[in-house]
């Protein structure tokens, strides 16, 4: 069965942190698809720690950006897949069909996935970076105050 470029872009955007787009393209034997939920779960655990222990929990500073970076990477993957030419898409994922076949074509649903990927990916990436740097610099200021007293 030919692999659809539009469906893959949407799967990468919304199911990417769970590896759904990789399973769709390469099957359940894809080892990277099985590794993708690990940083997602760790990031969700970091969010749980923030709720339990507050924003001063240093382990959550490390774990939460894993989720954000994973979501941003999946959004970038959706963009890369959505921007592939039909010939390249079909040659890579549908070698049994002709180069310009329908599964590799771009349509309005593909464009919507691309636009949403740009918005969601950049928003999540910037939020992850802002959270990490804010927590780090606040920690540095607190440590400097301890030293100066």
Backbone as ProteinMPNN parsed JSONL, in Angstrom:
{"seq_chain_A": "XXXXXXXXXXXXXXXXXXXXXXXXXXXXXXXXXXXXXXXXXXXXXXXXXXXXXXXXXXXXXXXXXXXXXXXXXXXXXXXXXXXXXXXXXXXXXXXXXXXXXXXXXXXXXXXXXXXXXXXXXXXXXXXXXXXXXXXXXXXXXXXXXXXXX", "coords_chain_A": {"N_chain_A": [[0.85, -1.182, 0.0], [0.67, 2.193, -0.898], [2.497, 4.898, 0.655], [1.219, 7.802, 2.077], [1.993, 11.189, 1.674], [0.798, 13.458, 2.875], [-0.667, 12.393, 5.044], [1.478, 11.363, 6.484], [2.829, 13.71, 7.199], [0.955, 14.886, 8.949], [0.849, 12.88, 10.907], [3.483, 13.005, 11.838], [3.447, 15.511, 12.993], [1.424, 15.449, 15.053], [1.508, 12.861, 16.169], [4.131, 12.343, 16.306], [5.922, 12.576, 18.614], [5.423, 10.134, 19.758], [6.312, 8.396, 17.899], [4.697, 7.636, 15.765], [4.647, 8.387, 13.033], [6.969, 7.224, 12.079], [6.449, 4.518, 12.453], [4.343, 4.273, 10.655], [5.642, 4.735, 8.2], [7.841, 2.935, 8.174], [7.153, 0.617, 9.498], [6.517, -1.522, 12.382], [8.937, -2.474, 13.209], [10.84, -0.53, 13.366], [13.457, 0.778, 15.08], [14.092, 3.356, 15.966], [11.623, 4.557, 16.053], [10.577, 3.274, 18.275], [12.186, 4.344, 20.238], [11.486, 7.019, 20.402], [9.261, 7.657, 22.17], [10.518, 7.764, 24.657], [12.009, 10.25, 25.406], [9.731, 11.821, 25.36], [8.119, 10.761, 27.416], [9.851, 11.226, 29.575], [9.903, 14.031, 29.57], [7.218, 14.575, 30.166], [7.18, 13.488, 32.714], [8.878, 15.315, 33.942], [7.236, 17.566, 33.876], [5.273, 16.706, 35.625], [6.791, 16.591, 37.962], [7.254, 19.315, 38.379], [4.711, 20.144, 39.061], [4.428, 18.762, 41.459], [6.697, 19.47, 43.073], [7.275, 22.114, 42.573], [8.65, 25.017, 40.812], [11.337, 25.147, 41.454], [12.559, 22.722, 41.3], [15.3, 21.057, 40.258], [15.741, 18.821, 38.617], [13.515, 18.784, 36.976], [14.095, 20.936, 35.36], [15.839, 19.904, 33.563], [14.388, 17.809, 32.409], [11.919, 18.735, 31.286], [12.572, 20.329, 28.941], [13.295, 18.23, 27.215], [10.909, 17.141, 26.28], [9.887, 19.361, 24.892], [11.884, 19.773, 22.916], [11.686, 17.365, 21.555], [9.072, 17.508, 20.504], [9.424, 19.762, 18.861], [11.354, 18.77, 17.086], [9.882, 16.79, 15.809], [7.969, 18.38, 14.559], [9.632, 19.689, 12.759], [10.368, 17.493, 11.225], [7.892, 16.913, 10.065], [7.685, 19.159, 8.435], [9.839, 18.758, 6.676], [9.037, 16.353, 5.416], [6.621, 17.239, 4.262], [7.513, 19.123, 2.417], [8.871, 17.676, 0.526], [9.428, 16.773, -2.865], [7.035, 15.267, -5.109], [8.236, 13.294, -6.71], [10.605, 12.658, -5.351], [9.527, 11.802, -2.89], [7.954, 9.556, -3.652], [9.949, 7.973, -4.785], [11.452, 7.375, -2.563], [9.7, 6.354, -0.531], [7.652, 5.005, -1.819], [8.479, 3.017, -3.892], [7.273, 1.306, -5.7], [5.39, 2.598, -7.231], [4.731, 5.002, -9.889], [6.793, 7.941, -10.537], [5.445, 10.475, -10.226], [3.122, 9.885, -8.814], [-0.076, 9.881, -7.065], [0.069, 9.494, -4.124], [2.331, 10.926, -3.318], [1.788, 13.535, -3.842], [1.308, 17.048, -3.203], [-1.171, 18.726, -1.343], [-3.892, 20.847, -0.19], [-4.31, 20.045, 2.444], [-1.82, 19.14, 3.116], [-0.385, 21.535, 3.029], [-1.647, 22.894, 5.132], [-0.794, 21.287, 7.257], [1.937, 21.859, 7.15], [1.989, 24.645, 7.758], [0.888, 24.635, 10.346], [2.819, 23.079, 11.575], [5.075, 24.742, 11.494], [4.191, 26.852, 13.143], [3.538, 25.536, 15.618], [5.906, 24.092, 16.145], [7.945, 26.114, 16.317], [6.895, 27.65, 18.396], [6.836, 25.846, 20.598], [9.54, 25.156, 20.752], [10.745, 27.659, 21.35], [9.493, 28.213, 23.788], [10.481, 26.111, 25.352], [13.24, 26.669, 25.366], [13.174, 29.204, 26.6], [12.12, 28.55, 29.137], [14.144, 26.857, 30.133], [16.484, 28.512, 30.125], [15.627, 30.644, 31.743], [15.181, 29.393, 34.246], [17.788, 28.476, 34.742], [19.326, 30.887, 34.864], [18.057, 32.21, 36.977], [18.73, 30.467, 39.027], [21.513, 30.836, 39.038], [21.652, 33.506, 39.891], [20.565, 33.28, 42.469], [22.529, 31.653, 43.656], [24.725, 33.368, 43.501], [23.904, 35.383, 45.223], [23.945, 33.972, 47.628], [26.681, 33.561, 47.933], [27.622, 36.177, 48.167], [26.699, 36.996, 50.62]], "CA_chain_A": [[0.0, 0.0, 0.0], [1.517, 3.392, -0.972], [2.532, 5.776, 1.827], [0.722, 9.125, 1.73], [2.821, 12.262, 2.224], [-0.015, 14.317, 3.737], [-0.916, 11.657, 6.294], [2.744, 11.277, 7.218], [3.104, 15.021, 7.797], [0.072, 15.045, 10.105], [1.297, 11.933, 11.935], [4.725, 13.524, 12.424], [3.125, 16.678, 13.816], [0.658, 15.146, 16.265], [1.883, 11.575, 16.759], [5.576, 12.21, 16.208], [6.598, 12.257, 19.876], [5.215, 8.713, 20.063], [6.906, 7.63, 16.815], [3.671, 7.1, 14.871], [5.012, 8.584, 11.633], [8.009, 6.239, 11.742], [5.779, 3.22, 12.328], [3.572, 4.312, 9.414], [6.539, 4.642, 7.042], [8.818, 1.843, 8.208], [6.619, -0.548, 10.194], [6.754, -1.596, 13.825], [10.308, -2.906, 13.473], [11.728, 0.636, 13.362], [13.955, 0.951, 16.447], [14.024, 4.771, 16.341], [10.231, 4.799, 16.423], [10.376, 2.788, 19.645], [12.929, 5.209, 21.166], [10.927, 8.372, 20.468], [8.442, 7.938, 23.356], [11.303, 7.894, 25.886], [12.114, 11.65, 25.823], [8.382, 12.339, 25.596], [7.723, 10.34, 28.767], [10.692, 11.933, 30.539], [9.422, 15.408, 29.636], [5.956, 14.581, 30.912], [7.547, 13.275, 34.11], [9.385, 16.6, 34.411], [6.078, 18.44, 34.131], [4.657, 16.194, 36.859], [7.646, 17.015, 39.078], [7.005, 20.74, 38.617], [3.446, 20.236, 39.789], [4.609, 18.232, 42.808], [7.754, 20.105, 43.852], [7.419, 23.525, 42.233], [9.59, 25.39, 39.756], [12.722, 25.074, 41.906], [13.061, 21.364, 41.137], [16.343, 21.107, 39.233], [15.595, 17.727, 37.66], [12.511, 19.176, 35.985], [14.742, 21.853, 34.411], [16.472, 19.066, 32.55], [13.447, 16.897, 31.773], [10.879, 19.409, 30.498], [13.01, 20.645, 27.573], [13.316, 17.032, 26.368], [9.6, 17.07, 25.628], [9.794, 20.449, 23.927], [12.776, 19.53, 21.787], [11.141, 16.241, 20.805], [7.938, 18.022, 19.737], [9.963, 20.632, 17.816], [12.005, 17.921, 16.081], [8.826, 16.14, 15.034], [7.405, 19.407, 13.686], [10.603, 19.853, 11.672], [10.227, 16.304, 10.375], [6.668, 17.114, 9.277], [8.001, 20.149, 7.411], [10.706, 18.111, 5.68], [8.215, 15.433, 4.634], [5.645, 17.991, 3.48], [8.165, 19.864, 1.344], [9.483, 16.771, -0.458], [8.763, 16.707, -4.16], [6.378, 13.964, -5.299], [9.171, 12.33, -7.268], [11.503, 12.21, -4.278], [8.71, 11.065, -1.916], [7.599, 8.238, -4.19], [11.164, 7.179, -4.954], [11.951, 6.957, -1.25], [8.742, 5.593, 0.287], [6.745, 4.247, -2.68], [9.214, 2.686, -5.117], [6.468, 0.474, -6.594], [4.519, 3.436, -8.06], [5.467, 5.923, -10.76], [7.398, 9.065, -9.818], [4.511, 11.556, -9.9], [1.858, 9.281, -8.366], [-0.9, 10.649, -6.132], [0.455, 9.492, -2.7], [3.393, 11.893, -3.056], [1.36, 14.873, -4.233], [1.02, 18.039, -2.166], [-2.496, 19.334, -1.464], [-4.138, 21.866, 0.837], [-4.131, 19.446, 3.769], [-0.373, 19.13, 3.348], [-0.008, 22.922, 3.326], [-2.131, 23.173, 6.495], [0.123, 20.594, 8.171], [3.193, 22.621, 7.154], [1.792, 25.903, 8.49], [0.726, 24.303, 11.759], [4.121, 22.59, 12.053], [5.929, 25.912, 11.736], [3.676, 27.57, 14.321], [3.667, 24.719, 16.822], [7.312, 23.769, 16.374], [8.695, 27.274, 16.826], [6.355, 28.034, 19.707], [7.283, 24.897, 21.621], [10.993, 25.284, 20.88], [11.063, 28.902, 22.056], [9.047, 28.066, 25.177], [11.428, 25.215, 26.03], [14.473, 27.419, 25.591], [12.921, 30.249, 27.589], [11.992, 27.909, 30.447], [15.458, 26.369, 30.559], [17.399, 29.609, 30.427], [15.122, 31.402, 32.886], [15.467, 28.633, 35.462], [19.234, 28.447, 34.938], [19.819, 32.194, 35.29], [17.549, 32.459, 38.328], [19.559, 29.664, 39.915], [22.805, 31.516, 39.13], [21.479, 34.703, 40.718], [20.413, 32.823, 43.855], [23.837, 31.192, 44.14], [25.583, 34.56, 43.671], [23.448, 36.045, 46.454], [24.447, 33.186, 48.761], [28.109, 33.795, 48.05], [27.884, 37.567, 48.579], [26.239, 37.279, 51.994]], "C_chain_A": [[0.897, 1.247, 0.0], [1.385, 4.266, 0.269], [2.19, 7.197, 1.39], [1.535, 10.206, 2.434], [2.033, 13.142, 3.195], [-0.285, 13.649, 5.082], [0.348, 11.568, 7.132], [3.086, 12.6, 7.886], [2.23, 15.239, 9.033], [0.46, 14.096, 11.252], [2.577, 12.42, 12.613], [4.428, 14.693, 13.352], [2.449, 16.274, 15.127], [1.024, 13.825, 16.924], [3.379, 11.342, 16.761], [6.277, 11.896, 17.511], [6.387, 10.817, 20.34], [5.776, 7.81, 18.965], [5.92, 7.121, 15.786], [4.025, 7.262, 13.398], [6.077, 7.578, 11.194], [7.403, 4.844, 11.589], [4.965, 3.154, 11.034], [4.487, 4.084, 8.21], [7.364, 3.366, 7.026], [8.325, 0.577, 8.91], [7.027, -0.57, 11.665], [8.152, -2.084, 14.172], [11.308, -1.763, 13.519], [12.172, 0.944, 14.789], [13.902, 2.418, 16.885], [12.598, 5.165, 16.723], [9.931, 4.353, 17.845], [11.133, 3.642, 20.662], [12.292, 6.583, 21.356], [10.033, 8.624, 21.687], [9.249, 8.151, 24.641], [11.492, 9.358, 26.282], [10.75, 12.296, 26.057], [7.93, 12.009, 27.016], [8.555, 11.054, 29.832], [10.262, 13.391, 30.686], [8.111, 15.525, 30.388], [6.204, 14.336, 32.398], [8.11, 14.565, 34.718], [8.262, 17.573, 34.707], [5.352, 18.009, 35.406], [5.464, 16.625, 38.087], [7.453, 18.494, 39.4], [5.714, 20.913, 39.4], [3.594, 19.765, 41.226], [5.546, 19.088, 43.655], [7.958, 21.584, 43.553], [8.501, 23.77, 41.192], [11.047, 25.303, 40.174], [13.322, 23.671, 41.792], [14.039, 21.327, 39.962], [16.232, 19.979, 38.207], [14.557, 18.072, 36.589], [13.091, 20.154, 34.964], [15.385, 21.08, 33.275], [15.444, 18.265, 31.757], [12.429, 17.597, 30.866], [11.361, 19.792, 29.105], [13.12, 19.424, 26.656], [12.003, 16.884, 25.602], [9.486, 18.147, 24.554], [10.66, 20.23, 22.707], [12.28, 18.372, 20.927], [9.955, 16.687, 19.944], [8.431, 18.905, 18.594], [10.641, 19.821, 16.711], [10.972, 17.207, 15.214], [8.133, 17.135, 14.11], [8.338, 19.672, 12.506], [10.538, 18.671, 10.706], [8.986, 16.42, 9.492], [6.912, 18.12, 8.155], [8.841, 19.524, 6.306], [9.892, 17.161, 4.805], [7.253, 16.197, 3.727], [6.253, 18.735, 2.306], [8.862, 18.981, 0.317], [8.699, 16.825, -1.768], [8.095, 15.34, -4.31], [7.326, 12.896, -5.836], [10.094, 11.768, -6.183], [10.738, 11.372, -3.247], [8.429, 9.648, -2.414], [8.822, 7.361, -4.41], [11.643, 6.614, -3.617], [10.99, 6.011, -0.524], [7.755, 4.745, -0.523], [7.451, 3.841, -3.965], [8.397, 1.877, -6.125], [5.554, 1.298, -7.489], [5.366, 4.374, -8.916], [5.843, 7.19, -9.998], [6.399, 10.144, -9.407], [3.181, 11.069, -9.374], [1.207, 10.095, -7.247], [-0.427, 10.604, -4.668], [1.544, 10.512, -2.355], [3.019, 13.324, -3.368], [1.1, 15.756, -3.008], [-0.373, 18.613, -2.422], [-2.687, 20.326, -0.322], [-3.997, 21.308, 2.251], [-2.646, 19.353, 4.129], [0.108, 20.519, 3.734], [-0.454, 23.299, 4.74], [-1.229, 22.505, 7.532], [1.448, 21.341, 8.266], [3.067, 23.896, 7.971], [1.676, 25.628, 9.985], [2.03, 23.785, 12.356], [5.061, 23.745, 12.358], [5.486, 26.633, 13.007], [3.916, 26.785, 15.608], [5.131, 24.443, 17.15], [8.107, 24.939, 16.927], [8.197, 27.703, 18.187], [6.857, 27.142, 20.825], [8.787, 25.002, 21.833], [11.362, 26.537, 21.669], [10.631, 28.833, 23.52], [10.0, 27.177, 25.964], [12.737, 25.929, 26.338], [14.287, 28.487, 26.659], [12.817, 29.663, 28.992], [13.364, 27.497, 30.971], [16.378, 27.503, 30.972], [16.929, 30.436, 31.617], [15.443, 30.679, 34.196], [16.965, 28.64, 35.764], [19.745, 29.792, 35.459], [19.284, 32.594, 36.663], [18.357, 31.681, 39.36], [20.923, 30.329, 40.107], [22.724, 32.762, 40.004], [21.338, 34.319, 42.187], [21.743, 32.369, 44.442], [24.781, 32.38, 44.347], [25.185, 35.32, 44.929], [23.947, 35.294, 47.692], [25.927, 33.452, 49.004], [28.394, 35.194, 48.613], [27.454, 37.864, 50.004], [27.169, 36.756, 53.041]], "O_chain_A": [[1.803, 1.341, 0.829], [0.31, 4.367, 0.86], [2.788, 7.732, 0.456], [1.74, 10.145, 3.647], [2.561, 13.528, 4.238], [-0.145, 14.276, 6.132], [0.294, 11.686, 8.356], [3.578, 12.616, 9.014], [2.715, 15.724, 10.055], [0.404, 14.473, 12.422], [2.736, 12.265, 13.824], [5.082, 14.851, 14.383], [2.865, 16.717, 16.198], [0.862, 13.685, 18.136], [3.849, 10.278, 17.166], [7.151, 11.029, 17.534], [7.1, 10.339, 21.223], [5.722, 6.587, 19.088], [6.27, 6.245, 14.995], [3.738, 6.375, 12.594], [6.072, 7.134, 10.046], [7.795, 4.082, 10.705], [4.902, 2.106, 10.392], [4.144, 3.325, 7.304], [7.564, 2.775, 5.964], [9.024, -0.436, 8.909], [7.797, 0.277, 12.119], [8.512, -2.101, 15.349], [12.504, -1.998, 13.693], [11.351, 1.33, 15.621], [13.686, 2.694, 18.065], [12.39, 6.0, 17.603], [9.128, 4.975, 18.541], [10.762, 3.664, 21.836], [12.536, 7.241, 22.367], [10.048, 9.74, 22.205], [8.711, 8.669, 25.62], [11.163, 9.703, 27.417], [10.63, 13.216, 26.865], [7.419, 12.872, 27.729], [8.028, 11.443, 30.874], [10.254, 13.928, 31.793], [7.913, 16.464, 31.159], [5.52, 14.908, 33.246], [7.844, 14.869, 35.881], [8.326, 18.324, 35.681], [4.875, 18.847, 36.171], [4.896, 16.978, 39.121], [7.484, 18.884, 40.567], [5.641, 21.743, 40.305], [2.951, 20.311, 42.122], [5.242, 19.398, 44.807], [8.749, 22.24, 44.231], [9.179, 22.842, 40.751], [11.926, 25.38, 39.315], [14.48, 23.465, 42.155], [13.649, 21.54, 38.813], [16.595, 20.167, 37.046], [14.711, 17.693, 35.428], [12.631, 20.198, 33.823], [15.458, 21.569, 32.147], [15.615, 18.063, 30.555], [12.115, 17.092, 29.788], [10.614, 19.597, 28.146], [13.047, 19.571, 25.436], [11.997, 16.544, 24.419], [9.041, 17.876, 23.439], [10.223, 20.472, 21.582], [12.436, 18.394, 19.707], [9.847, 16.287, 18.785], [7.918, 18.814, 17.479], [10.514, 20.15, 15.532], [11.177, 17.042, 14.012], [7.748, 16.779, 12.996], [7.878, 19.858, 11.38], [10.644, 18.853, 9.494], [9.023, 16.068, 8.313], [6.402, 17.951, 7.047], [8.576, 19.744, 5.124], [10.041, 17.165, 3.583], [7.087, 15.846, 2.559], [5.579, 18.956, 1.299], [9.393, 19.491, -0.67], [7.471, 16.91, -1.772], [8.538, 14.364, -3.705], [7.229, 11.729, -5.459], [10.328, 10.561, -6.111], [11.241, 10.349, -2.783], [8.637, 8.671, -1.696], [8.75, 6.143, -4.245], [12.175, 5.506, -3.557], [11.41, 4.994, 0.028], [7.097, 3.864, 0.03], [7.052, 4.286, -5.041], [8.789, 1.772, -7.287], [4.985, 0.75, -8.434], [6.568, 4.52, -8.692], [5.28, 7.478, -8.942], [6.517, 10.681, -8.306], [2.188, 11.789, -9.482], [1.864, 10.89, -6.575], [-0.52, 11.636, -4.003], [1.656, 10.917, -1.197], [3.827, 14.234, -3.186], [0.728, 15.276, -1.937], [-0.72, 18.944, -3.555], [-1.75, 20.61, 0.424], [-3.603, 22.035, 3.163], [-2.269, 19.471, 5.295], [0.912, 20.671, 4.654], [0.292, 23.957, 5.467], [-0.935, 23.096, 8.571], [2.022, 21.445, 9.35], [3.937, 24.2, 8.787], [2.299, 26.314, 10.796], [2.311, 24.033, 13.529], [5.764, 23.728, 13.369], [6.315, 26.981, 13.848], [4.445, 27.327, 16.578], [5.543, 24.548, 18.305], [8.858, 24.784, 17.89], [8.992, 28.082, 19.048], [7.258, 27.629, 21.881], [9.259, 24.945, 22.968], [12.206, 26.477, 22.564], [11.33, 29.342, 24.396], [10.295, 27.463, 27.124], [13.277, 25.807, 27.438], [15.145, 28.659, 27.525], [13.37, 30.224, 29.938], [13.699, 27.763, 32.125], [16.982, 27.462, 32.044], [17.749, 30.883, 32.418], [15.924, 31.297, 35.146], [17.364, 28.794, 36.918], [20.527, 29.821, 36.41], [19.988, 33.25, 37.431], [18.634, 32.188, 40.447], [21.433, 30.377, 41.227], [23.642, 33.037, 40.776], [21.928, 34.962, 43.055], [22.048, 32.667, 45.597], [25.565, 32.376, 45.297], [26.049, 35.848, 45.628], [24.326, 35.913, 48.686], [26.368, 33.556, 50.149], [29.296, 35.37, 49.432], [27.822, 38.907, 50.545], [26.91, 36.92, 54.233]]}, "name": "protein", "num_of_chains": 1, "seq": "XXXXXXXXXXXXXXXXXXXXXXXXXXXXXXXXXXXXXXXXXXXXXXXXXXXXXXXXXXXXXXXXXXXXXXXXXXXXXXXXXXXXXXXXXXXXXXXXXXXXXXXXXXXXXXXXXXXXXXXXXXXXXXXXXXXXXXXXXXXXXXXXXXXXX"}
